[in-house]
Amino acid sequence: MVKSPTKPLTLEEFLKLPETKPSSEYINGQIIQKPMPQGKHSKLRGELLSAINEVVENRKIALAFPELRCIFGGRSIVPDVAVFAWERIPLDKRGEVANVFPTYPDWTIEILSPDQSQTKVTGNILHCLKHGSRLGWLIDPGDRSVLIYSPKQKPELLQEEQEILQVPDLFSGFQLTVGQLFGWLKL
């Protein structure tokens, strides 16, 4: 859903607005509210967060965050999963995780919802890669596919159950196939 204010807002003005549920993003001067996550989306996001953090958090390699607002390159986006290398996690004055993340994620993961524009979501992934992200995933539960985006490479479409999903270099020990990813949807 695109909200058209009476006069265009700046990014700074957008950031002063109250948060919405679901989250709104600021992209190219427009405020775009993300669709409400549905069952498959929520299940995949929860399983991915757990699986990634189980491998990387205790070893202080990285940390995966759900629906975290990232502000960089003139945009304010909220990836479904934003993964940050440990040394890049913004900290507050107490040395705790900051509330504001004025930077790009190292790995951005988007899960396509039925009412969501694939072009808009792809645009956010490409924006992340342009500003320093190492990898982007676009997961489509509808056709059980994953588009893998790497900097300066053509996207790779994975649909076969045995195909191994590419992860950023720093994530040694984390491996997932297309079949395992979508297997999480079965109860």
Backbone bond lengths (Angstrom), bond angles and torsions (degrees), N, CA, C in turn:
res aa  C-N    CA-C-N  psi(-1)  N-CA   C-N-CA  omega(-1)  CA-C   N-CA-C  phi
1 M - - - 1.443 - - 1.526 108.40 -
2 V 1.326 118.15 126.13 1.452 123.10 178.91 1.520 108.19 -99.74
3 K 1.315 115.84 127.97 1.465 120.50 176.00 1.512 107.60 -102.39
4 S 1.311 117.08 126.68 1.455 120.94 179.81 1.521 109.67 -105.45
5 P 1.328 116.77 103.85 1.460 118.59 177.79 1.529 109.93 -68.84
6 T 1.338 116.66 162.96 1.455 120.40 -178.79 1.521 110.48 -63.18
7 K 1.305 118.16 -37.85 1.466 121.26 172.85 1.520 107.11 -127.44
8 P 1.326 116.78 146.05 1.465 118.73 -178.23 1.529 111.50 -58.59
9 L 1.318 115.52 137.80 1.463 120.96 177.30 1.519 109.79 -92.61
10 T 1.311 115.62 149.74 1.460 120.11 171.39 1.523 107.84 -84.98
11 L 1.305 116.68 166.65 1.459 121.02 176.36 1.529 110.24 -59.10
12 E 1.306 117.11 -41.45 1.467 121.24 -179.93 1.534 111.06 -62.21
13 E 1.335 116.86 -40.91 1.467 120.56 177.61 1.521 110.90 -66.95
14 F 1.326 116.68 -40.93 1.459 120.98 177.91 1.533 110.65 -58.77
15 L 1.322 116.62 -43.52 1.464 120.51 -176.71 1.529 112.96 -66.86
16 K 1.325 117.51 -17.74 1.473 121.42 177.29 1.528 112.36 -85.22
17 L 1.339 116.93 -12.60 1.462 120.70 -179.88 1.529 109.92 -71.50
18 P 1.335 117.76 154.00 1.468 119.40 175.72 1.524 110.56 -66.15
19 E 1.320 116.15 149.52 1.464 121.36 177.62 1.525 109.46 -64.56
20 T 1.316 115.90 149.90 1.461 122.08 177.15 1.526 108.64 -112.22
21 K 1.320 115.49 160.75 1.462 121.32 174.22 1.514 107.28 -126.17
22 P 1.314 119.57 118.66 1.453 125.59 -7.69 1.528 111.90 -66.49
23 S 1.315 115.46 171.41 1.462 122.02 -174.50 1.522 112.56 -61.35
24 S 1.317 114.27 150.75 1.467 121.19 171.62 1.515 108.13 -106.96
25 E 1.323 115.42 149.87 1.453 121.31 178.10 1.527 108.86 -118.39
26 Y 1.319 115.36 156.16 1.459 121.97 177.32 1.524 106.88 -112.51
27 I 1.345 115.84 110.47 1.458 121.90 -175.13 1.522 108.99 -133.18
28 N 1.302 116.29 119.84 1.472 121.81 177.26 1.526 112.11 51.44
29 G 1.320 116.41 43.76 1.457 121.55 176.87 1.514 114.91 80.14
30 Q 1.332 118.19 0.86 1.461 121.46 -179.91 1.525 110.67 -111.40
31 I 1.316 114.96 147.69 1.456 121.54 173.33 1.522 107.33 -97.83
32 I 1.326 115.88 120.07 1.459 121.19 -177.46 1.527 108.41 -124.24
33 Q 1.320 115.91 119.54 1.462 119.95 179.23 1.522 109.49 -84.72
34 K 1.335 115.50 131.61 1.459 120.50 178.17 1.529 108.98 -70.15
35 P 1.333 117.60 151.87 1.466 118.62 176.13 1.525 110.99 -71.15
36 M 1.327 115.84 156.83 1.457 121.12 177.80 1.524 108.72 -66.45
37 P 1.343 118.22 127.31 1.462 119.68 178.23 1.525 111.31 -60.53
38 Q 1.327 115.01 142.40 1.455 121.10 177.97 1.528 108.67 -108.83
39 G 1.325 116.75 -175.10 1.457 122.66 -171.79 1.516 115.22 -54.87
40 K 1.323 118.00 -55.85 1.464 120.61 -177.60 1.524 110.98 -61.77
41 H 1.316 115.92 -42.47 1.458 121.88 178.53 1.531 110.10 -58.33
42 S 1.307 116.70 -50.36 1.470 121.34 -178.01 1.522 112.14 -63.37
43 K 1.324 116.64 -42.13 1.466 120.77 -179.53 1.523 110.65 -64.06
44 L 1.339 116.99 -47.66 1.462 120.43 179.49 1.532 111.28 -61.98
45 R 1.316 117.24 -44.02 1.470 120.12 -179.53 1.518 110.75 -61.52
46 G 1.327 117.55 -45.65 1.457 120.77 -179.75 1.518 112.56 -62.88
47 E 1.326 117.13 -43.66 1.471 120.83 179.82 1.525 111.38 -66.60
48 L 1.341 116.94 -41.06 1.460 119.81 178.42 1.526 111.40 -62.43
49 L 1.327 116.66 -45.57 1.464 119.89 178.63 1.522 111.39 -56.96
50 S 1.319 116.19 -48.07 1.465 120.56 -179.26 1.518 111.51 -63.23
51 A 1.333 117.05 -46.98 1.463 121.23 -177.26 1.527 111.80 -63.62
52 I 1.327 116.67 -44.50 1.468 120.02 -179.53 1.523 109.99 -66.28
53 N 1.337 117.12 -50.82 1.469 119.75 -176.41 1.525 112.66 -65.45
54 E 1.324 117.00 -30.10 1.469 120.13 177.64 1.528 111.08 -61.12
55 V 1.330 116.69 -34.47 1.463 121.15 -177.98 1.530 112.13 -86.14
56 V 1.329 118.12 -36.65 1.471 119.61 -168.42 1.527 116.26 -107.60
57 E 1.325 118.84 -23.59 1.465 119.02 -172.10 1.529 113.30 -69.66
58 N 1.316 119.36 -51.29 1.466 121.32 -178.18 1.522 112.27 -63.03
59 R 1.324 116.48 -30.03 1.470 120.80 178.66 1.530 111.69 -85.01
60 K 1.332 116.54 0.64 1.465 123.35 179.41 1.533 112.31 53.84
61 I 1.333 113.49 44.31 1.467 120.77 177.28 1.522 109.73 -92.81
62 A 1.326 116.04 -43.85 1.462 121.28 -175.90 1.525 108.64 -164.37
63 L 1.326 114.80 177.37 1.464 121.23 176.83 1.524 108.17 -148.19
64 A 1.335 115.75 132.64 1.464 121.73 178.45 1.524 108.93 -98.90
65 F 1.324 116.32 134.50 1.462 123.44 -178.59 1.526 109.79 -120.17
66 P 1.340 118.17 139.29 1.467 120.44 175.03 1.524 111.08 -87.39
67 E 1.329 116.59 136.58 1.470 121.34 170.73 1.526 112.43 45.96
68 L 1.325 116.84 52.08 1.465 122.33 -178.04 1.524 110.12 -97.65
69 R 1.325 116.27 128.39 1.463 120.45 178.12 1.526 109.31 -71.65
70 C 1.341 115.30 125.20 1.462 122.46 177.62 1.529 107.55 -119.07
71 I 1.328 116.20 128.96 1.460 121.49 -174.17 1.522 108.45 -119.52
72 F 1.336 116.14 112.38 1.466 120.41 -179.76 1.518 109.43 -166.40
73 G 1.313 115.41 155.34 1.462 120.47 174.85 1.515 114.15 58.24
74 G 1.335 118.35 30.61 1.457 121.81 178.53 1.515 114.75 80.00
75 R 1.333 117.52 8.11 1.466 122.09 178.51 1.524 110.41 -124.26
76 S 1.312 113.62 158.99 1.462 121.94 170.98 1.520 105.65 -129.11
77 I 1.338 115.66 106.14 1.458 120.29 -175.35 1.525 110.07 -119.44
78 V 1.318 115.50 160.76 1.463 121.82 -178.18 1.530 107.86 -131.46
79 P 1.357 117.29 84.24 1.461 118.87 178.24 1.531 110.92 -62.50
80 D 1.323 116.47 152.81 1.469 119.45 176.92 1.523 110.42 -61.37
81 V 1.329 116.93 -41.16 1.461 122.64 173.42 1.526 107.04 -135.90
82 A 1.322 116.22 125.62 1.462 122.33 176.37 1.522 107.00 -116.93
83 V 1.329 116.35 122.03 1.460 120.70 -178.27 1.524 108.23 -111.54
84 F 1.327 114.75 128.59 1.464 121.49 -179.20 1.508 110.49 -117.98
85 A 1.347 116.00 134.10 1.456 120.23 171.30 1.526 107.48 -58.98
86 W 1.319 116.88 143.19 1.463 122.91 -173.04 1.527 112.29 -50.76
87 E 1.324 116.69 -46.51 1.468 120.35 -175.90 1.523 112.83 -72.35
88 R 1.338 118.30 -9.75 1.467 122.01 179.67 1.525 113.28 -102.90
89 I 1.319 118.03 0.66 1.471 120.27 -179.99 1.532 108.00 -71.96
90 P 1.339 117.65 120.26 1.461 119.85 178.55 1.531 110.99 -63.07
91 L 1.327 115.33 136.79 1.465 121.98 179.73 1.525 109.84 -118.37
92 D 1.337 115.00 152.61 1.457 119.40 175.86 1.532 109.34 -90.29
93 K 1.325 116.70 -172.21 1.471 122.04 -176.92 1.528 112.91 -63.15
94 R 1.324 117.30 -24.27 1.472 121.66 179.64 1.530 112.71 -88.03
95 G 1.318 116.95 -2.12 1.459 120.34 -176.91 1.519 112.50 81.74
96 E 1.322 116.68 16.51 1.466 122.30 177.28 1.526 109.29 -98.04
97 V 1.329 115.97 163.20 1.457 120.25 176.93 1.531 109.01 -55.40
98 A 1.314 115.76 129.45 1.469 121.03 -179.51 1.522 110.32 -71.08
99 N 1.316 115.76 159.66 1.460 120.70 174.40 1.525 111.48 -82.50
100 V 1.316 116.89 -30.72 1.456 121.56 -177.17 1.530 108.72 -107.35
101 F 1.325 115.78 131.12 1.466 122.36 178.85 1.531 108.51 -114.47
102 P 1.336 117.51 90.42 1.469 120.61 -178.31 1.528 112.31 -85.92
103 T 1.318 116.53 49.61 1.447 120.97 -176.24 1.528 110.61 -158.08
104 Y 1.306 115.82 170.73 1.464 123.10 -179.04 1.531 109.76 -84.99
105 P 1.333 117.02 151.08 1.467 119.27 173.10 1.532 109.62 -77.76
106 D 1.317 116.57 153.27 1.463 119.89 175.52 1.526 110.58 -71.64
107 W 1.326 115.94 -30.81 1.463 121.73 -179.33 1.524 105.89 -140.42
108 T 1.308 116.61 120.87 1.462 120.90 179.02 1.523 109.05 -110.68
109 I 1.324 115.66 132.75 1.457 121.46 -179.02 1.522 108.56 -124.43
110 E 1.317 115.56 124.61 1.462 121.65 177.48 1.527 108.50 -118.66
111 I 1.317 115.92 138.88 1.467 122.75 177.21 1.515 106.68 -114.98
112 L 1.301 116.15 115.88 1.457 121.55 -175.08 1.524 110.67 -68.22
113 S 1.319 116.00 128.96 1.458 122.18 174.39 1.522 108.34 -95.79
114 P 1.339 117.98 155.53 1.469 120.22 -177.15 1.530 114.25 -54.74
115 D 1.326 118.75 -34.89 1.465 121.64 -176.52 1.529 113.07 -96.62
116 Q 1.318 117.49 13.11 1.454 120.72 -173.18 1.523 111.45 -100.11
117 S 1.310 115.80 144.91 1.460 121.78 178.10 1.527 109.79 -78.56
118 Q 1.329 115.93 119.40 1.466 119.52 178.02 1.525 110.16 -63.62
119 T 1.318 117.52 -34.14 1.463 121.33 179.71 1.525 110.70 -64.13
120 K 1.327 117.82 -44.14 1.468 121.33 179.29 1.518 110.96 -62.84
121 V 1.325 116.04 -45.14 1.463 120.36 -178.79 1.535 110.08 -65.67
122 T 1.331 116.76 -43.28 1.460 120.54 176.92 1.521 110.24 -60.84
123 G 1.328 116.90 -40.06 1.465 121.16 177.02 1.517 112.03 -58.08
124 N 1.333 117.10 -40.54 1.465 120.11 178.00 1.528 111.33 -66.12
125 I 1.323 117.11 -40.87 1.468 120.25 178.48 1.531 109.80 -63.28
126 L 1.335 117.06 -45.52 1.463 120.66 179.54 1.528 111.37 -63.59
127 H 1.325 116.83 -36.66 1.468 121.23 175.89 1.527 109.90 -61.16
128 C 1.325 116.54 -44.24 1.473 120.30 178.03 1.527 110.80 -59.88
129 L 1.324 116.95 -46.95 1.472 120.89 -178.71 1.531 111.05 -63.30
130 K 1.323 116.44 -38.99 1.477 120.99 179.53 1.526 111.22 -61.91
131 H 1.331 116.75 -30.09 1.462 120.89 -175.59 1.523 114.14 -101.49
132 G 1.338 118.02 6.38 1.461 118.72 172.77 1.516 117.15 128.54
133 S 1.330 118.76 -9.35 1.468 119.52 179.40 1.525 109.69 -61.15
134 R 1.324 115.77 147.10 1.463 121.72 -178.39 1.524 112.74 -87.37
135 L 1.350 116.21 -24.15 1.463 119.19 -174.32 1.518 110.22 -163.23
136 G 1.320 115.92 150.74 1.460 122.13 173.92 1.514 110.02 -137.36
137 W 1.319 115.86 139.55 1.466 122.21 174.19 1.515 108.18 -117.58
138 L 1.330 116.23 137.74 1.452 122.35 168.85 1.523 106.25 -119.57
139 I 1.318 115.44 108.32 1.462 122.27 -176.86 1.525 107.99 -96.76
140 D 1.341 115.71 127.59 1.461 120.91 177.98 1.531 108.23 -115.69
141 P 1.346 117.57 98.65 1.462 120.04 179.65 1.525 112.64 -63.63
142 G 1.322 117.75 -25.98 1.458 121.55 -178.39 1.515 113.55 -62.27
143 D 1.340 116.18 -42.90 1.468 118.28 178.61 1.529 112.30 -114.21
144 R 1.332 115.85 13.99 1.472 122.34 175.28 1.524 111.56 52.40
145 S 1.321 114.37 53.30 1.459 119.99 -179.90 1.524 109.89 -132.63
146 V 1.331 114.56 160.70 1.464 121.36 176.02 1.526 107.29 -134.79
147 L 1.323 115.57 125.75 1.457 121.26 171.32 1.521 107.20 -95.29
148 I 1.332 116.19 125.94 1.460 122.14 179.92 1.525 107.71 -103.71
149 Y 1.326 116.31 125.24 1.456 122.41 179.08 1.523 108.66 -113.04
150 S 1.335 115.41 124.30 1.463 122.25 175.85 1.517 108.29 -120.15
151 P 1.331 117.38 151.50 1.465 118.90 179.16 1.532 111.42 -58.07
152 K 1.305 115.42 133.17 1.462 123.89 173.74 1.526 113.98 57.45
153 Q 1.335 117.18 29.88 1.457 121.70 175.48 1.525 108.70 -133.93
154 K 1.318 115.39 159.45 1.454 119.90 175.44 1.522 108.92 -70.28
155 P 1.331 117.36 146.02 1.477 119.21 175.92 1.523 110.14 -62.50
156 E 1.318 115.35 150.53 1.464 121.43 178.38 1.519 108.35 -117.25
157 L 1.333 116.49 127.48 1.458 122.15 179.63 1.523 109.40 -97.20
158 L 1.328 116.53 122.53 1.462 121.78 178.65 1.524 108.93 -115.60
159 Q 1.346 115.73 127.72 1.461 121.15 -178.80 1.525 112.76 -136.11
160 E 1.319 117.04 -18.39 1.462 120.75 -177.67 1.529 109.35 -80.87
161 E 1.331 116.62 136.84 1.465 121.48 -174.18 1.515 113.88 -55.69
162 Q 1.321 118.68 -35.11 1.458 121.24 -175.18 1.531 113.24 -84.07
163 E 1.343 118.19 -8.15 1.467 120.66 -178.20 1.525 110.34 -67.76
164 I 1.325 115.13 135.17 1.472 121.57 -179.40 1.518 108.86 -89.97
165 L 1.321 115.43 129.68 1.459 121.45 -179.73 1.529 109.98 -77.54
166 Q 1.309 115.90 131.05 1.463 121.63 178.32 1.518 109.91 -68.33
167 V 1.328 116.42 139.60 1.459 122.50 175.48 1.527 107.90 -126.89
168 P 1.326 118.20 160.61 1.470 119.52 178.16 1.530 111.46 -60.44
169 D 1.320 116.30 153.07 1.465 123.15 -177.73 1.525 113.82 -51.33
170 L 1.311 117.26 -39.63 1.462 119.46 -173.62 1.525 113.71 -72.06
171 F 1.313 118.34 -3.10 1.455 121.57 -176.38 1.519 112.43 -99.66
172 S 1.313 117.14 50.39 1.460 119.03 178.06 1.525 108.86 -63.14
173 G 1.294 115.66 138.00 1.459 119.93 -179.72 1.514 113.98 97.37
174 F 1.323 118.12 -8.70 1.464 120.63 177.87 1.519 108.31 -107.05
175 Q 1.321 116.42 117.70 1.458 121.11 178.27 1.520 108.57 -137.98
176 L 1.322 115.33 138.45 1.453 121.36 -176.65 1.520 108.41 -148.10
177 T 1.327 116.74 135.73 1.458 120.65 175.32 1.529 108.93 -99.46
178 V 1.310 115.83 164.65 1.460 121.42 176.09 1.532 109.28 -58.02
179 G 1.333 116.89 -43.38 1.466 121.34 179.64 1.521 112.76 -61.65
180 Q 1.338 117.16 -41.00 1.471 120.25 178.14 1.532 110.57 -65.79
181 L 1.322 116.50 -43.24 1.464 121.00 -179.62 1.520 110.65 -57.20
182 F 1.326 117.19 -53.92 1.454 119.42 -177.06 1.534 112.29 -78.90
183 G 1.311 117.13 -15.54 1.475 121.48 173.53 1.510 111.92 -64.19
184 W 1.339 116.84 -25.17 1.469 120.54 177.56 1.521 112.44 -63.75
185 L 1.330 117.74 -17.53 1.457 120.45 -179.13 1.527 112.72 -78.09
186 K 1.317 117.16 -17.26 1.471 120.24 178.85 1.516 109.37 -83.12
187 L 1.313 116.12 143.95 1.464 120.04 177.72 1.512 110.13 -102.69
